[in-house]
Amino acid sequence: MKFLWDSALGLLVVTGGLLGMTLPFGKLATAAGVPAMVWAFVISFGAGGMLLCPLLLGGQRIRLTARKLRYFFVTAAVSYAFPNLLMFSAIPHLGAGYTGIMFTLSPVITLVFSILLGVRSPNLLGVTGIAVGFIGAVMVALTRGEAGQPADYFWVAIGLLIPVSLAAGNIYRTVDWPESTGPIELAVGSHLAAATLLLVGILALFGWQPFASLGSVPLVAAGQVASASAMFAFFFRLQAVGGPVYLSQIGYVAAAVGLFAGTIFLGEHYQLLTWLGAAIITAGVFITTKAQSQPRARVRTQPA
């Protein structure tokens, strides 16, 4: 476990794989009538609550300060509540696999934000890997969802907002990382803040009634909470070890998991161009992973 905790590649694979499981879980839940906002709440409340227990049992406490509260709620809105709401709204229209591939655009947008804000400049090999992944992502985007069921451009546009929000969160979490604060504490605070925002929105718009739909998918909800809790425990550690641009590569792994899970377990079908694009995306992951071990310019870094 210590090796995994210190390995950028190991953390990338585990975190991306667990993130990818959110897609089939989300499709099963929304197909059963669970509103997107409620499912997003389940993830944040479940992950935050599950991670809070070992934190308290270990004798640790979340010491709230103005800066931490700001970090928790900005991260909650940009990284979790908003993109999850978009994702679970788009999945019924685009499919779990196709929606997951939208994650692959996050590294490109993160790189642009990173360069513009002077957070971190990757080397040439890193840029090449991201460019290769982007080419694959464009090929996939052109197919507009499942084979024979092209989605409306509105839902494609909604899907494209997911990586923009994720990229903004990647950069923000790096530049505003609170000093002397561990990854588990940040995961707990951010997710409970996201759950608070989502709960207020649900009650304001719909009341308590939407929560009744969770009774139809208890096992799916339990699986989602377990995978999300594990994923976010590794997520913030990967942020510290790899930085924002490398962290964004989890979208490639998640997209592959979502694509295969949707095809094998959910009966989704995709065009040859979609699969070819996914293969090119995988090549991009290997290139950027290789670039991670080479020297690069760092303008600004976060505490590990």
Beta strands, then each sheet from edge to edge (+ up, - down):
end
